[in-house]
Amino acid sequence: SRFKPKQCAKRISDFIADPSADIRAAACEYLGEIAADGFKEAIQKCLNDNIWHVRMQAVITLEKMFGAKSIADIAPLLKDSHWLLRERVKEIMIKHFSESLVFIERFLLGKDQDVKQTCVEIMDKSGYRNKILNDIVSGDIETQDKAQVWLKTIIKADAHFGLERILSKYSPDMRLKILNAVASVDKD
């Protein structure tokens, strides 16, 4: 009971610069376990580590400590070179979808086709793609306009999202409205 883990946080944070990737990853994990708030910058440095599992541990730790507030730090790693890390970032963005929307929109307007496709998957798994389509057929003009902007962004990103499968749940009249919205975007 004399051991006070938070008192060790400064010493542990020094290990983030250790030559061993395993030690750097462990330092991130430990700082997260003791919720060492004052060491966010040290953990953020690990997001740029040249070893993927150190970056992964930094992502896990930041999300654990800061939840949705970590999205700004974590979202750029959706472009990471390691697939496992990209998958973890995707899961976190799904979990904190509202906070991720601004990054999803930015990525959809970017040039990386794989990231665009991943963003559409995030929207799909979060239920947002269905929300967009439901908003298009809603009676509210402002809601329809916002949904139209999102639909245009997705279509212009050339990221496919399986429209046929989704449309089957709508009535013929609603399907027609959605297809007309898609056609109006696609002609631009």
Backbone bond lengths (Angstrom), bond angles and torsions (degrees), N, CA, C in turn:
res aa  C-N    CA-C-N  psi(-1)  N-CA   C-N-CA  omega(-1)  CA-C   N-CA-C  phi
1 S - - - 1.457 - - 1.537 111.30 -
2 R 1.301 117.23 -11.85 1.463 119.61 177.09 1.524 111.71 -77.51
3 F 1.315 115.16 -21.08 1.464 119.30 -178.71 1.519 109.74 -71.16
4 K 1.302 116.59 122.00 1.463 122.48 179.51 1.527 107.59 -113.63
5 P 1.340 117.22 97.19 1.464 119.61 -173.77 1.522 114.65 -57.16
6 K 1.320 118.14 -35.36 1.464 119.72 -178.38 1.523 111.46 -66.37
7 Q 1.315 116.90 -24.45 1.463 119.89 177.77 1.532 110.84 -69.43
8 C 1.293 116.79 -20.56 1.471 121.69 -179.84 1.527 112.34 -89.79
9 A 1.316 117.44 -5.97 1.464 120.93 -172.56 1.526 112.63 -57.60
10 K 1.307 118.08 -42.54 1.472 120.11 -179.38 1.522 110.16 -62.13
11 R 1.294 116.60 -45.83 1.473 120.56 179.96 1.540 110.11 -63.64
12 I 1.307 116.38 -42.61 1.470 120.37 179.17 1.534 110.40 -64.12
13 S 1.326 117.14 -39.87 1.471 119.46 -179.20 1.529 111.25 -62.58
14 D 1.311 118.05 -26.54 1.472 121.10 176.79 1.531 111.01 -63.38
15 F 1.329 116.51 -26.84 1.463 120.49 -178.75 1.534 112.50 -72.94
16 I 1.324 117.19 -8.82 1.463 120.36 177.33 1.534 110.34 -66.00
17 A 1.317 116.85 -19.71 1.472 121.26 177.81 1.531 111.63 -99.33
18 D 1.323 117.69 8.57 1.463 121.56 -178.41 1.535 110.82 -63.20
19 P 1.332 117.95 146.90 1.468 119.92 177.72 1.537 113.41 -64.60
20 S 1.316 117.45 -24.50 1.457 121.08 -178.50 1.532 111.24 -85.76
21 A 1.329 115.63 124.99 1.473 120.39 178.31 1.523 111.20 -61.32
22 D 1.330 117.11 -37.64 1.469 120.12 179.80 1.527 111.28 -63.06
23 I 1.327 116.44 -38.49 1.473 120.75 178.55 1.526 109.74 -68.17
24 R 1.342 117.14 -42.47 1.470 120.08 178.52 1.527 110.89 -61.06
25 A 1.318 116.72 -44.14 1.473 120.73 179.18 1.525 110.64 -64.31
26 A 1.321 116.19 -42.35 1.474 120.26 179.42 1.528 111.02 -64.11
27 A 1.323 117.03 -37.05 1.464 120.32 178.39 1.526 110.30 -63.05
28 C 1.330 116.53 -43.11 1.481 120.16 176.26 1.520 110.50 -59.39
29 E 1.318 114.98 -48.56 1.469 119.80 -178.51 1.523 111.31 -59.36
30 Y 1.317 116.66 -44.93 1.463 120.66 -177.96 1.527 110.71 -64.22
31 L 1.319 117.19 -44.10 1.468 119.92 178.85 1.531 110.42 -60.10
32 G 1.316 116.75 -34.71 1.462 120.36 176.15 1.519 112.44 -70.40
33 E 1.320 116.06 -39.44 1.471 120.59 -179.60 1.527 111.72 -62.61
34 I 1.325 115.97 -37.36 1.472 117.96 -178.54 1.527 111.90 -94.91
35 A 1.332 114.66 4.24 1.466 121.63 178.70 1.527 110.98 51.81
36 A 1.317 115.11 55.60 1.462 121.74 -178.82 1.528 109.55 -81.87
37 D 1.333 115.69 82.42 1.465 122.33 -174.82 1.523 114.03 -54.19
38 G 1.286 118.39 -36.84 1.458 121.98 -175.75 1.518 114.12 -72.39
39 F 1.320 117.77 4.06 1.453 120.75 -174.59 1.527 112.57 -118.49
40 K 1.318 116.39 23.07 1.456 120.75 -179.69 1.531 110.88 -58.47
41 E 1.341 116.54 -43.54 1.466 120.15 -179.51 1.521 111.90 -59.13
42 A 1.310 116.19 -40.94 1.472 120.43 179.84 1.527 110.08 -62.89
43 I 1.320 116.69 -41.65 1.460 120.85 179.85 1.532 109.86 -69.46
44 Q 1.329 116.94 -38.93 1.461 121.02 178.55 1.531 111.56 -59.56
45 K 1.321 117.12 -34.87 1.470 120.22 178.00 1.521 110.87 -58.80
46 C 1.320 116.11 -33.41 1.468 120.31 -179.34 1.521 112.88 -70.42
47 L 1.323 117.86 -16.02 1.462 120.66 176.28 1.528 111.32 -65.28
48 N 1.320 116.19 -19.76 1.472 121.43 179.81 1.524 112.32 -106.38
49 D 1.316 117.31 11.36 1.460 120.99 -179.24 1.526 109.84 -61.35
50 N 1.331 116.93 151.39 1.467 119.25 -179.30 1.526 113.02 -81.30
51 I 1.329 117.93 -5.80 1.472 122.47 177.93 1.533 108.21 -107.40
52 W 1.345 115.26 127.80 1.464 119.92 -172.75 1.518 113.85 -61.87
53 H 1.339 119.08 -37.25 1.473 118.04 -175.43 1.526 112.01 -74.22
54 V 1.323 117.80 -19.21 1.467 120.43 172.34 1.531 108.20 -72.53
55 R 1.331 116.19 -44.56 1.473 119.76 176.36 1.528 110.59 -60.17
56 M 1.329 115.81 -41.07 1.469 120.98 179.49 1.531 110.43 -60.30
57 Q 1.317 116.20 -46.31 1.463 119.18 -179.01 1.523 111.06 -65.34
58 A 1.322 117.23 -35.65 1.463 120.26 176.85 1.533 110.24 -64.11
59 V 1.320 117.19 -41.52 1.472 121.85 178.25 1.527 109.61 -61.69
60 I 1.313 116.38 -48.59 1.472 121.33 -179.34 1.521 110.62 -60.14
61 T 1.323 115.64 -44.89 1.464 120.97 -177.57 1.525 111.66 -65.90
62 L 1.326 117.13 -45.92 1.469 119.65 -179.89 1.520 111.14 -61.99
63 E 1.336 117.00 -42.82 1.466 119.40 179.40 1.517 110.88 -65.30
64 K 1.321 116.33 -39.29 1.466 120.41 179.84 1.528 111.08 -64.21
65 M 1.313 115.63 -41.13 1.464 119.82 -176.16 1.530 113.41 -80.25
66 F 1.338 116.56 -38.22 1.458 119.75 -169.93 1.525 114.32 -118.52
67 G 1.324 117.03 -3.02 1.456 120.74 177.03 1.518 112.43 54.38
68 A 1.328 116.01 -130.54 1.460 121.97 -176.36 1.525 112.38 -61.24
69 K 1.312 117.24 -26.39 1.467 120.36 -179.98 1.527 112.22 -69.97
70 S 1.320 117.43 -10.24 1.465 120.95 179.87 1.532 112.47 -85.56
71 I 1.318 117.56 -10.09 1.470 120.87 -174.29 1.528 111.93 -57.91
72 A 1.305 118.20 -40.36 1.469 120.28 -179.48 1.527 111.57 -58.87
73 D 1.312 117.12 -34.51 1.467 121.43 178.91 1.528 111.83 -80.67
74 I 1.324 115.42 -36.40 1.466 121.16 -171.08 1.525 113.14 -85.33
75 A 1.328 118.17 -38.31 1.475 122.39 -173.52 1.534 113.95 -51.86
76 P 1.329 120.13 -41.41 1.469 118.68 -179.69 1.537 113.75 -58.43
77 L 1.318 117.23 -21.50 1.460 119.58 179.74 1.528 112.56 -77.71
78 L 1.314 116.68 1.97 1.468 120.18 171.31 1.530 109.16 -64.33
79 K 1.327 116.31 -16.76 1.461 122.66 178.28 1.533 111.94 -98.24
80 D 1.321 117.85 6.79 1.464 121.42 -175.48 1.530 111.09 -60.30
81 S 1.313 115.64 156.52 1.465 120.75 -178.85 1.531 112.99 -77.46
82 H 1.325 117.80 -18.92 1.470 119.51 -177.54 1.531 110.74 -98.85
83 W 1.339 115.38 126.57 1.467 120.79 -174.18 1.519 113.65 -64.00
84 L 1.332 118.86 -36.24 1.470 120.31 179.78 1.524 111.12 -64.27
85 L 1.300 115.80 -39.16 1.464 119.86 178.72 1.525 110.36 -67.44
86 R 1.331 116.53 -42.69 1.470 119.59 177.13 1.530 110.90 -59.33
87 E 1.323 116.74 -40.85 1.475 120.60 178.78 1.529 111.37 -63.20
88 R 1.329 117.20 -40.24 1.470 120.26 179.35 1.524 109.90 -66.04
89 V 1.316 117.16 -43.02 1.460 120.97 178.22 1.533 109.58 -61.39
90 K 1.321 116.35 -42.10 1.467 120.84 178.26 1.533 110.19 -59.30
91 E 1.331 117.61 -46.34 1.467 121.44 178.64 1.524 111.63 -59.15
92 I 1.312 116.25 -42.07 1.468 120.70 -179.48 1.533 110.09 -67.71
93 M 1.324 116.57 -38.93 1.466 119.10 178.98 1.528 111.24 -68.10
94 I 1.302 117.34 -32.46 1.464 120.32 174.68 1.523 109.37 -66.81
95 K 1.301 116.08 -44.33 1.469 121.76 -179.19 1.533 111.27 -61.03
96 H 1.312 116.33 -39.39 1.473 122.01 -178.20 1.533 108.83 -114.95
97 F 1.316 114.68 55.72 1.461 120.23 -170.37 1.527 113.54 -60.82
98 S 1.317 118.67 -45.37 1.476 120.24 -176.87 1.519 111.34 -56.14
99 E 1.329 115.65 -42.47 1.465 120.36 -179.44 1.528 111.33 -72.86
100 S 1.316 116.83 -20.94 1.466 121.64 -177.55 1.525 112.93 -85.13
101 L 1.328 117.58 -18.44 1.461 121.25 -174.02 1.527 113.41 -54.15
102 V 1.304 117.65 -42.48 1.462 120.43 -178.11 1.538 110.27 -62.52
103 F 1.318 117.51 -36.26 1.466 121.14 179.04 1.521 111.01 -75.55
104 I 1.319 115.66 -37.41 1.471 119.86 177.72 1.525 109.79 -60.62
105 E 1.312 116.41 -45.80 1.463 120.19 179.15 1.529 110.01 -60.51
106 R 1.318 117.06 -44.76 1.470 121.50 179.68 1.533 111.10 -60.99
107 F 1.333 116.32 -43.71 1.465 120.48 179.97 1.534 111.40 -66.47
108 L 1.336 116.43 -38.30 1.468 119.84 179.31 1.528 111.71 -64.40
109 L 1.307 116.73 -26.36 1.460 121.09 178.42 1.529 111.87 -88.35
110 G 1.341 116.99 -5.05 1.457 122.24 -178.38 1.514 112.47 -83.19
111 K 1.334 115.68 -165.75 1.463 121.07 -174.68 1.522 114.13 -106.49
112 D 1.322 118.39 -15.47 1.469 121.42 -175.11 1.528 110.31 -79.48
113 Q 1.335 116.72 106.33 1.464 121.75 -175.15 1.532 112.21 -64.58
114 D 1.327 117.57 -36.89 1.466 120.06 179.04 1.528 111.12 -64.38
115 V 1.312 116.41 -40.97 1.470 120.70 178.64 1.528 110.06 -67.13
116 K 1.319 116.73 -39.28 1.468 119.67 177.03 1.526 110.55 -59.45
117 Q 1.324 115.71 -45.68 1.462 120.03 -179.88 1.530 110.80 -62.54
118 T 1.324 116.23 -40.98 1.467 120.60 177.83 1.524 110.59 -62.40
119 C 1.315 116.84 -38.99 1.467 120.03 178.74 1.523 111.63 -63.33
120 V 1.326 116.88 -39.40 1.460 119.92 176.94 1.535 109.56 -65.49
121 E 1.328 117.36 -38.34 1.474 120.47 175.86 1.527 110.69 -61.77
122 I 1.318 117.25 -41.81 1.465 121.35 178.01 1.524 109.68 -61.08
123 M 1.338 115.75 -44.65 1.465 120.02 179.00 1.526 110.64 -62.26
124 D 1.322 116.11 -39.99 1.457 121.22 179.76 1.525 110.66 -64.12
125 K 1.325 116.58 -51.39 1.469 120.33 -176.87 1.514 112.45 -67.71
126 S 1.320 116.64 -21.70 1.460 120.92 178.39 1.529 111.80 -87.80
127 G 1.332 116.57 -6.31 1.459 120.35 -178.74 1.518 113.31 82.56
128 Y 1.326 117.23 3.72 1.460 120.03 -175.69 1.521 112.63 -74.19
129 R 1.297 117.04 -32.19 1.458 120.05 178.04 1.529 109.64 -60.64
130 N 1.322 116.76 -44.30 1.466 120.29 177.58 1.524 110.85 -64.68
131 K 1.334 116.50 -36.35 1.468 120.36 178.17 1.526 109.83 -62.02
132 I 1.324 116.80 -42.55 1.464 120.67 178.77 1.526 110.18 -58.51
133 L 1.324 116.36 -48.15 1.465 120.04 -178.84 1.524 111.68 -65.91
134 N 1.332 116.91 -40.07 1.466 119.71 176.84 1.528 110.77 -64.25
135 D 1.338 116.61 -37.53 1.463 120.25 179.46 1.531 111.43 -67.49
136 I 1.328 116.57 -32.75 1.464 120.07 178.64 1.528 110.91 -63.49
137 V 1.320 117.03 -35.56 1.467 119.95 -178.72 1.530 112.41 -94.38
138 S 1.316 116.93 4.04 1.459 119.56 178.07 1.528 109.19 -71.29
139 G 1.285 115.74 165.42 1.465 119.76 -179.98 1.516 113.72 -85.28
140 D 1.304 118.02 -8.04 1.459 122.50 -174.97 1.530 110.44 -88.91
141 I 1.319 116.75 120.32 1.476 122.18 -176.19 1.534 111.07 -62.68
142 E 1.306 117.88 -44.18 1.477 120.94 -178.97 1.534 110.65 -62.36
143 T 1.325 116.42 -42.81 1.472 121.21 177.76 1.518 110.59 -64.01
144 Q 1.332 116.36 -42.27 1.462 120.79 178.62 1.536 111.04 -62.91
145 D 1.317 116.52 -40.91 1.472 120.57 -179.63 1.528 111.69 -63.25
146 K 1.332 116.11 -44.04 1.474 120.00 178.51 1.533 110.51 -63.02
147 A 1.326 115.36 -42.71 1.469 119.54 179.92 1.528 110.13 -64.99
148 Q 1.321 116.32 -37.73 1.468 121.04 179.02 1.533 110.48 -62.14
149 V 1.323 117.36 -39.27 1.466 121.28 178.29 1.524 109.82 -62.72
150 W 1.331 116.54 -44.57 1.472 119.65 178.77 1.527 110.87 -64.63
151 L 1.321 116.70 -43.23 1.458 120.46 179.39 1.530 110.29 -60.63
152 K 1.306 116.12 -43.11 1.466 120.86 178.64 1.534 110.04 -61.92
153 T 1.319 116.98 -43.36 1.472 121.33 179.66 1.526 110.48 -60.33
154 I 1.320 116.60 -43.75 1.471 120.84 -179.91 1.530 110.48 -66.19
155 I 1.319 116.76 -46.50 1.462 119.88 -177.78 1.524 110.64 -65.60
156 K 1.312 117.56 -43.70 1.464 121.22 179.95 1.528 111.34 -66.40
157 A 1.322 116.69 -24.64 1.465 120.61 177.18 1.523 111.15 -74.42
158 D 1.328 115.72 -11.95 1.463 121.85 -178.03 1.526 111.21 57.50
159 A 1.323 114.96 35.31 1.467 121.18 176.94 1.521 106.60 -103.34
160 H 1.295 116.29 118.85 1.463 120.78 -173.53 1.516 110.98 -81.67
161 F 1.319 115.00 145.99 1.460 117.90 -177.43 1.509 114.14 -139.99
162 G 1.308 118.54 26.86 1.464 121.64 171.06 1.503 114.95 61.11
163 L 1.308 117.52 54.02 1.457 122.37 -176.24 1.529 112.75 -62.56
164 E 1.317 117.43 -37.79 1.472 120.14 -177.93 1.530 112.08 -56.58
165 R 1.314 115.77 -47.07 1.466 121.06 -178.01 1.526 110.88 -62.35
166 I 1.303 116.16 -39.66 1.464 120.77 -177.88 1.523 111.39 -71.30
167 L 1.312 116.44 -40.25 1.465 120.39 -176.05 1.521 113.16 -64.15
168 S 1.303 117.58 -23.69 1.463 120.56 -177.58 1.527 113.03 -60.64
169 K 1.315 117.97 -22.22 1.469 119.71 -178.78 1.529 113.19 -85.30
170 Y 1.333 116.72 -7.44 1.463 121.13 -178.89 1.525 110.83 -95.63
171 S 1.311 115.26 154.55 1.467 120.44 175.23 1.526 108.19 -68.80
172 P 1.350 116.89 161.95 1.469 119.23 179.46 1.536 113.27 -56.07
173 D 1.330 118.14 -38.72 1.470 120.92 178.99 1.526 111.42 -64.88
174 M 1.318 116.36 -43.09 1.463 121.11 179.94 1.525 110.59 -67.85
175 R 1.329 116.78 -39.97 1.474 120.48 177.16 1.521 110.24 -58.99
176 L 1.314 115.72 -42.86 1.458 120.22 -179.91 1.531 110.71 -61.68
177 K 1.327 117.57 -43.53 1.469 120.84 178.26 1.530 110.65 -59.86
178 I 1.322 115.85 -44.95 1.466 119.96 -179.22 1.526 110.27 -64.96
179 L 1.320 116.75 -45.54 1.470 119.98 -179.67 1.533 111.71 -64.49
180 N 1.326 117.02 -35.26 1.468 120.24 175.62 1.531 110.75 -64.83
181 A 1.333 115.79 -39.41 1.468 119.88 176.94 1.521 110.77 -63.67
182 V 1.330 116.36 -43.15 1.464 120.82 178.45 1.531 109.69 -63.89
183 A 1.307 116.94 -43.89 1.467 120.94 -178.96 1.526 111.08 -62.93
184 S 1.317 117.05 -38.60 1.474 119.52 -179.53 1.525 111.04 -67.31
185 V 1.297 117.27 -32.55 1.470 121.41 177.43 1.523 109.99 -75.81
186 D 1.309 116.09 -43.06 1.456 121.72 -173.02 1.536 112.50 -69.48
187 K 1.322 118.23 -21.86 1.468 119.89 -179.35 1.523 111.73 -76.48
188 D 1.345 116.71 -19.96 1.475 120.83 179.52 1.488 106.65 -66.81
